[in-house]
Amino acid sequence: MKFNRLVPVVDKKILVLLSGIMWCGVGIMLVGFAATWLSHFHRKMIYYFTGFLFAMPVHHFGFLKIAAKNLSRLMPITEKKSFFSFMTWKSYIIVIIMMSLGITLRHSGIPKNYLSVLYICIGLALFLSGLRYLRIFAELTIYRA
């Protein structure tokens, strides 16, 4: 029996949707961690504001460009592809490294109020960039049905 038969295949609309759900979901999770940590602090708005302030350039100059590059890889697809091909293999490796770094930071001695700024920054930037995928999915579904 061939291994290829066991791998689910989907069209590009689903790959774009999976990317959007993944980016937005991870963004929500990271901001959720930060919100939990900040719930114990009296002056939490300064941390939220700082995280938001840093998130905008990270979103615009970083993650949005990565999303655009990924979408330019996904959009020309005409045949069904592996369910897992919404990311490249290189991206899977980067995700593993980023998860390891996040776990290390969470268990480090860095005070959670300072760490929350980084988590809000990355989380919000991921969420906003993930909206690009969801917009493209909506266009593919509604306008090109």
N, CA and C of each residue as an Amber inpcrd file, in Angstrom:
protein
   435
   0.8380000  -1.1710000   0.0000000   0.0000000   0.0000000   0.0000000
   0.8870000   1.2400000   0.0000000   0.5640000   2.1830000  -0.8510000
   1.3720000   3.3840000  -0.9630000   1.0150000   4.3920000   0.1310000
   2.0290000   5.0730000   0.6070000   1.8530000   6.0860000   1.6410000
   1.0230000   7.2620000   1.1250000   1.1630000   7.5930000  -0.1570000
   0.4550000   8.7390000  -0.7290000  -1.0570000   8.6210000  -0.5950000
  -1.5730000   7.4230000  -0.5790000  -3.0200000   7.2310000  -0.4430000
  -3.5250000   7.6380000   0.9350000  -2.6400000   7.5830000   1.9130000
  -3.0230000   7.8950000   3.2910000  -3.0290000   9.3960000   3.5870000
  -2.3850000  10.1830000   2.7450000  -2.2850000  11.6190000   2.9650000
  -3.5170000  12.2970000   2.3600000  -4.2950000  13.0210000   3.1760000
  -5.4730000  13.6990000   2.6290000  -5.0630000  14.8230000   1.6800000
  -5.8030000  14.9800000   0.5820000  -5.5280000  16.0440000  -0.3750000
  -6.7140000  16.9980000  -0.4230000  -6.3910000  18.2810000  -0.6060000
  -7.4060000  19.3340000  -0.6340000  -7.0370000  20.3550000  -1.7100000
  -8.0040000  21.1950000  -2.0710000  -7.6830000  22.2260000  -3.0530000
  -7.1060000  23.4650000  -2.3610000  -6.6710000  24.4190000  -3.1710000
  -5.9550000  25.5710000  -2.6220000  -6.8030000  26.4180000  -1.6860000
  -8.1180000  26.4430000  -1.8810000  -8.9690000  27.2150000  -0.9720000
  -8.8030000  26.7260000   0.4660000  -8.7780000  25.4120000   0.6280000
  -8.6430000  24.8350000   1.9620000  -7.2500000  25.1110000   2.5250000
  -6.2340000  25.0620000   1.6720000  -4.8730000  25.3680000   2.1310000
  -4.7740000  26.8100000   2.6230000  -5.4220000  27.7280000   1.9010000
  -5.4290000  29.1340000   2.3170000  -6.1910000  29.2810000   3.6310000
  -7.3260000  28.6050000   3.7510000  -8.1080000  28.6440000   4.9850000
  -7.3120000  28.0800000   6.1630000  -6.6460000  26.9590000   5.9580000
  -5.8280000  26.3680000   7.0270000  -4.7410000  27.3300000   7.4910000
  -4.1100000  27.9920000   6.5400000  -3.0750000  28.9650000   6.9000000
  -3.6580000  30.0790000   7.7500000  -4.7930000  30.6210000   7.3340000
  -5.4330000  31.6950000   8.0850000  -5.8280000  31.2670000   9.4820000
  -6.4130000  30.0800000   9.5830000  -6.8170000  29.5690000  10.8930000
  -5.5910000  29.3620000  11.7840000  -4.5330000  28.8330000  11.2020000
  -3.3090000  28.5820000  11.9740000  -2.7040000  29.8910000  12.4780000
  -2.5170000  30.8570000  11.5900000  -1.9060000  32.1240000  11.9760000
  -2.7680000  32.8470000  13.0100000  -4.0660000  32.9520000  12.7490000
  -4.9590000  33.6460000  13.6890000  -5.0520000  32.8950000  15.0160000
  -5.1320000  31.5830000  14.9520000  -5.2380000  30.7760000  16.1660000
  -4.0230000  30.9050000  17.0560000  -2.8480000  30.8400000  16.4640000
  -1.6170000  30.9930000  17.2560000  -1.5390000  32.4110000  17.8200000
  -1.9410000  33.3950000  17.0260000  -1.9510000  34.7730000  17.5100000
  -2.8560000  34.9440000  18.7170000  -4.0550000  34.3800000  18.6420000
  -4.9930000  34.4530000  19.7670000  -4.4170000  33.7450000  20.9930000
  -3.7840000  32.6050000  20.7740000  -3.1990000  31.8570000  21.8820000
  -2.1110000  32.6810000  22.5890000  -1.2320000  33.3180000  21.8060000
  -0.1500000  34.1030000  22.4010000  -0.6810000  35.3120000  23.1650000
  -1.6490000  36.0090000  22.5910000  -2.2420000  37.1480000  23.2910000
  -2.9820000  36.6600000  24.5430000  -3.5670000  35.4790000  24.4620000
  -4.2320000  34.8960000  25.6300000  -3.2660000  34.6160000  26.7680000
  -2.0870000  34.0890000  26.4320000  -1.0570000  33.8970000  27.4640000
  -0.7410000  35.2320000  28.1360000  -0.5130000  36.2540000  27.3060000
  -0.1470000  37.5670000  27.8380000  -1.2600000  38.1310000  28.7060000
  -2.4980000  37.9990000  28.2690000  -3.6300000  38.5250000  29.0430000
  -3.7260000  37.8290000  30.4030000  -3.4790000  36.5380000  30.4270000
  -3.4970000  35.8010000  31.6930000  -2.4030000  36.3050000  32.6230000
  -1.2160000  36.5030000  32.0810000  -0.1160000  36.9930000  32.9050000
  -0.3940000  38.3960000  33.4230000  -0.9810000  39.2330000  32.5780000
  -1.2040000  40.6270000  32.9600000  -2.4040000  40.8160000  33.8770000
  -3.2150000  39.7930000  34.0170000  -4.4040000  39.9330000  34.8700000
  -4.0290000  40.2150000  36.3240000  -2.7840000  39.9400000  36.7000000
  -2.3330000  40.1440000  38.0750000  -1.6450000  41.4930000  38.2830000
  -1.5300000  42.3010000  37.2370000  -0.8000000  43.5580000  37.3310000
  -1.7680000  44.7480000  37.3250000  -1.4290000  45.7730000  38.0990000
  -2.2880000  46.9480000  38.2010000  -2.1580000  47.8630000  36.9900000
  -0.9640000  48.0410000  36.4940000  -0.7290000  48.9480000  35.3590000
  -0.5610000  48.1560000  34.0660000  -1.5210000  47.3390000  33.7840000
  -1.4140000  46.4440000  32.6250000  -1.5550000  47.1520000  31.2830000
  -2.2340000  48.3010000  31.2380000  -2.4630000  48.9720000  29.9550000
  -1.1680000  49.4020000  29.2760000  -0.1530000  49.7370000  30.0480000
   1.1290000  50.1200000  29.4540000   1.7560000  48.9430000  28.7070000
   1.5790000  47.7370000  29.2220000   2.1230000  46.5480000  28.5690000
   1.3220000  46.2100000  27.3060000  -0.0040000  46.3300000  27.4070000
  -0.8480000  46.1110000  26.2270000  -0.5130000  47.1250000  25.1300000
  -0.3970000  48.3840000  25.5240000  -0.1170000  49.4390000  24.5590000
   1.2490000  49.2420000  23.9070000   2.2480000  48.9020000  24.6970000
   3.5950000  48.6860000  24.1590000   3.6090000  47.4920000  23.2010000
   2.9520000  46.4080000  23.5850000   2.8610000  45.2510000  22.6990000
   2.1650000  45.5920000  21.3990000   1.0750000  46.3610000  21.4810000
   0.3500000  46.8010000  20.2930000   1.2360000  47.6660000  19.4080000
   1.9620000  48.5860000  20.0270000   2.8290000  49.5000000  19.2860000
   3.9000000  48.7380000  18.5000000   4.4980000  47.7460000  19.1210000
   5.5200000  46.9470000  18.4380000   4.9120000  45.9880000  17.4150000
   3.6740000  45.5810000  17.6360000   3.0270000  44.6250000  16.7280000
   2.8030000  45.2020000  15.3380000   2.5320000  46.4910000  15.2610000
   2.2160000  47.0830000  13.9600000   3.3780000  46.9660000  12.9580000
   4.6060000  47.3770000  13.3090000   5.6900000  47.1930000  12.3370000
   6.0460000  45.7190000  12.1060000   5.9270000  44.8950000  13.1440000
   6.2120000  43.4620000  12.9610000   5.2120000  42.8660000  11.9750000
   3.9550000  43.2660000  12.1100000   2.9180000  42.8180000  11.1720000
   3.2120000  43.3160000   9.7630000   3.4110000  44.6320000   9.6410000
   3.5280000  45.2380000   8.3150000   4.8210000  44.8620000   7.5890000
   5.9330000  44.9280000   8.2750000   7.2240000  44.6960000   7.6230000
   7.7200000  43.2600000   7.7230000   7.0970000  42.4570000   8.5770000
   7.5540000  41.0840000   8.7650000   6.5530000  40.0550000   8.2960000
   5.5340000  39.8210000   9.1200000   4.6100000  38.7180000   8.8640000
   3.7580000  38.9110000   7.6200000   3.3960000  40.1390000   7.3060000
   2.5910000  40.3790000   6.1070000   3.3630000  40.0000000   4.8450000
   4.6510000  40.2500000   4.8650000   5.4880000  39.8680000   3.7120000
   5.6170000  38.3470000   3.6170000   5.7120000  37.6910000   4.7530000
   5.7720000  36.2290000   4.7530000   4.4590000  35.6590000   4.2490000
   3.3440000  36.2360000   4.6950000   2.0270000  35.7830000   4.2370000
   1.8760000  35.9890000   2.7350000   2.3190000  37.1320000   2.2420000
   2.2300000  37.4050000   0.8000000   3.0600000  36.4030000   0.0020000
   4.2380000  36.0920000   0.4950000   5.1000000  35.1130000  -0.1780000
   4.4370000  33.7310000  -0.1790000   3.8410000  33.3680000   0.9540000
   3.1710000  32.0780000   1.0500000   1.9510000  32.0320000   0.1340000
   1.1950000  33.1230000   0.0930000   0.0240000  33.1730000  -0.7970000
   0.4410000  33.1090000  -2.2650000   1.5630000  33.7310000  -2.6080000
   2.0260000  33.6610000  -3.9960000   2.4560000  32.2320000  -4.3590000
   2.7940000  31.4370000  -3.3630000   3.0940000  30.0180000  -3.6030000
   1.8090000  29.2080000  -3.7240000   0.7960000  29.5510000  -2.9320000
  -0.4450000  28.7770000  -2.9200000  -1.3940000  29.1110000  -4.0790000
  -1.4620000  30.3700000  -4.4660000  -2.4770000  30.7960000  -5.4380000
  -2.3630000  30.1350000  -6.8170000  -1.1700000  29.8730000  -7.3440000
  -1.1060000  29.2260000  -8.6660000  -1.4990000  27.7440000  -8.6730000
  -1.6790000  27.1460000  -7.5090000  -1.9880000  25.7190000  -7.4410000
  -3.3050000  25.4450000  -8.1580000  -3.2910000  24.4520000  -9.0270000
  -4.5140000  24.0950000  -9.7630000  -5.0270000  22.7150000  -9.3590000
  -4.1150000  21.8290000  -8.9730000  -4.5390000  20.4820000  -8.5760000
  -4.5950000  20.3830000  -7.0570000  -5.2190000  19.3300000  -6.5740000
  -5.2810000  19.1240000  -5.1320000  -3.8930000  18.7610000  -4.6090000
  -3.6080000  19.2860000  -3.4200000  -2.3090000  19.0570000  -2.7850000
  -2.5170000  18.4520000  -1.4040000  -1.4320000  17.9850000  -0.8300000
  -1.4690000  17.4290000   0.5110000  -2.0120000  18.4500000   1.4990000
  -2.8170000  17.9710000   2.4130000  -3.3910000  18.7780000   3.4790000
  -2.3010000  19.5410000   4.2360000  -1.1190000  18.9790000   4.3280000
  -0.0230000  19.5580000   5.0920000   0.8010000  20.5620000   4.2940000
   0.4810000  20.7650000   3.0230000   1.2900000  21.6500000   2.1840000
   0.8750000  23.1140000   2.2940000   0.0600000  23.4580000   3.2930000
  -0.2470000  24.8770000   3.4920000   0.9860000  25.6160000   3.9950000
   1.9760000  24.8500000   4.4660000   3.2770000  25.4040000   4.8390000
   4.3550000  24.5890000   4.1300000   5.4910000  25.2320000   3.8850000
   6.6230000  24.5070000   3.3240000   7.3180000  23.7300000   4.4460000
   8.1660000  22.7910000   4.0650000   8.9110000  22.0260000   5.0710000
   9.8050000  22.9450000   5.8880000  10.3820000  23.9430000   5.2270000
  11.2200000  24.9130000   5.9320000  10.3910000  25.6290000   7.0080000
   9.1570000  25.9570000   6.6950000   8.2830000  26.6300000   7.6610000
   7.9750000  25.7370000   8.8540000   7.7960000  24.4390000   8.6200000
   7.5550000  23.5220000   9.7410000   8.7440000  23.5300000  10.7020000
   9.9460000  23.5740000  10.1580000  11.1500000  23.6060000  10.9910000
  11.1960000  24.9130000  11.7830000  10.8730000  26.0320000  11.1270000
  10.8590000  27.3230000  11.8070000   9.8180000  27.3300000  12.9200000
   8.6550000  26.7340000  12.6820000   7.6020000  26.6590000  13.7080000
   8.1010000  25.8760000  14.9200000   8.7920000  24.7690000  14.6870000
   9.3290000  23.9710000  15.7970000  10.3320000  24.7920000  16.6080000
  11.1860000  25.5380000  15.9140000  12.1670000  26.3870000  16.6020000
  11.4530000  27.4780000  17.4000000  10.4450000  28.1100000  16.7970000
   9.7130000  29.1840000  17.4810000   8.9550000  28.6510000  18.6940000
   8.3590000  27.4650000  18.5690000   7.6650000  26.8640000  19.7130000
   8.6450000  26.5730000  20.8390000   9.8050000  26.0380000  20.4940000
  10.8240000  25.7370000  21.5060000  11.2890000  27.0120000  22.2030000
  11.4840000  28.0730000  21.4250000  11.8890000  29.3470000  22.0010000
  10.8060000  29.8940000  22.9270000   9.5370000  29.7940000  22.5080000
   8.4290000  30.2630000  23.3380000   8.3280000  29.5070000  24.6560000
   8.4860000  28.1960000  24.5860000   8.4410000  27.3710000  25.8060000
   9.5970000  27.7390000  26.7200000  10.7700000  27.9280000  26.1300000
  11.9470000  28.3120000  26.9140000  11.7270000  29.6630000  27.5930000
  11.1930000  30.6290000  26.8480000  10.9430000  31.9510000  27.4270000
   9.9110000  31.8940000  28.5510000   8.8360000  31.1130000  28.3360000
   7.7890000  31.0090000  29.3610000   8.3230000  30.4290000  30.6570000
   9.3010000  29.5350000  30.5570000   9.8410000  28.8870000  31.7520000
  11.1330000  29.5380000  32.2360000  11.4860000  30.6640000  31.6300000
  12.6980000  31.3730000  32.0500000  12.3640000  32.2670000  33.2410000
  13.3430000  32.9540000  33.7140000  13.1490000  33.8450000  34.8470000
  12.6730000  35.2370000  34.4570000  12.4120000  35.4570000  33.1830000
  11.9570000  36.7760000  32.7350000  10.5850000  37.0540000  33.3440000
  10.4160000  38.2100000  33.9680000   9.1090000  38.5360000  34.5480000
   8.0090000  38.5040000  33.4800000   6.8760000  37.9380000  33.8420000
   5.7840000  37.7300000  32.8780000   5.2300000  39.0400000  32.3290000
   5.2870000  40.1180000  33.1150000   4.7780000  41.3790000  32.5840000
   5.6270000  41.8700000  31.4100000   6.9320000  41.6630000  31.4550000
   7.7910000  42.0500000  30.3360000   7.6340000  41.0680000  29.1690000
   7.5310000  39.8140000  29.5000000   7.3500000  38.7950000  28.4670000
   6.0150000  38.9770000  27.7450000   5.0270000  39.5130000  28.4570000
   3.7180000  39.7210000  27.8490000   3.7880000  40.6980000  26.6760000
   4.6990000  41.6600000  26.7360000   4.8400000  42.6140000  25.6280000
   5.2500000  41.8730000  24.3580000   6.2130000  40.9700000  24.4710000
   6.6530000  40.1830000  23.3230000   5.5190000  39.2930000  22.8040000
   4.7970000  38.6640000  23.7040000   3.7070000  37.7740000  23.2960000
   2.5700000  38.5430000  22.6340000   2.2620000  39.7280000  23.1440000
   1.2330000  40.5590000  22.5070000   1.7150000  41.0100000  21.1320000
   2.9500000  41.4240000  21.0560000   3.5240000  41.8720000  19.7820000
   3.4450000  40.7800000  18.7320000   3.9950000  39.6270000  19.0170000
   4.0110000  38.5280000  18.0470000   2.5950000  38.0130000  17.8070000
   1.8170000  37.8530000  18.8520000   0.4660000  37.3210000  18.7220000
  -0.4330000  38.2020000  17.8810000  -0.4230000  39.5000000  18.1510000
  -1.2630000  40.4210000  17.3860000  -0.7940000  40.5120000  15.9340000
   0.5200000  40.5400000  15.7350000   1.0560000  40.5840000  14.3660000
   0.6620000  39.3240000  13.5910000   0.7420000  38.1650000  14.2260000
   0.3130000  36.9190000  13.5740000  -1.1740000  36.9520000  13.2470000
  -1.9910000  37.4000000  14.2090000  -3.4310000  37.4480000  13.9880000
  -3.7760000  38.3700000  12.8230000  -3.2210000  39.5670000  12.8260000
  -3.5250000  40.5210000  11.7530000  -3.0720000  40.0070000  10.3890000
  -1.9120000  39.3800000  10.3530000  -1.4240000  38.8230000   9.0850000
  -2.2510000  37.6270000   8.6600000  -2.7450000  36.8540000   9.6290000
  -3.6090000  35.7200000   9.3120000  -4.9210000  36.1460000   8.6800000
  -5.3680000  37.3650000   8.9910000  -6.5910000  37.8750000   8.3660000
  -6.4540000  37.9940000   6.8510000  -5.2320000  38.2010000   6.3810000
  -4.9940000  38.2650000   4.9240000  -5.3910000  36.9380000   4.2710000
  -5.0040000  35.8360000   4.8910000  -5.3780000  34.5210000   4.3590000
  -6.8970000  34.3500000   4.3440000  -7.5400000  34.7640000   5.4280000
  -8.9850000  34.5920000   5.5160000  -9.7040000  35.4670000   4.4910000
  -9.1750000  36.6490000   4.2230000  -9.7500000  37.5050000   3.1830000
  -9.6240000  36.8490000   1.8090000  -8.4600000  36.2910000   1.5200000
  -8.2500000  35.6140000   0.2330000  -9.1510000  34.3880000   0.1360000
  -9.3000000  33.6460000   1.2400000 -10.2100000  32.4960000   1.2350000
 -11.6280000  32.9500000   0.9150000 -12.0730000  34.0420000   1.5380000
 -13.4210000  34.5590000   1.2750000 -13.5640000  34.9540000  -0.1930000
 -12.5440000  35.5800000  -0.7520000 -12.5960000  35.9650000  -2.1700000
 -12.6680000  34.7170000  -3.0610000 -11.8840000  33.7180000  -2.7440000
 -11.9090000  32.4780000  -3.5310000 -13.2480000  31.7750000  -3.4390000
 -13.8590000  31.8540000  -2.2810000 -15.1160000  31.1340000  -2.0420000
 -16.3200000  31.9040000  -2.5810000 -16.3790000  33.1930000  -2.3060000
 -17.5560000  33.9840000  -2.6600000 -17.5190000  34.4420000  -4.1100000
 -16.4140000  35.0340000  -4.5240000 -16.3610000  35.6590000  -5.8210000
 -15.9890000  34.7090000  -6.9530000 -15.3790000  33.5890000  -6.6140000
 -14.9410000  32.6590000  -7.6610000 -15.5560000  31.2940000  -7.4880000
 -16.7140000  31.2490000  -6.8880000 -17.3920000  29.9720000  -6.6420000
 -17.8350000  29.4140000  -7.9350000
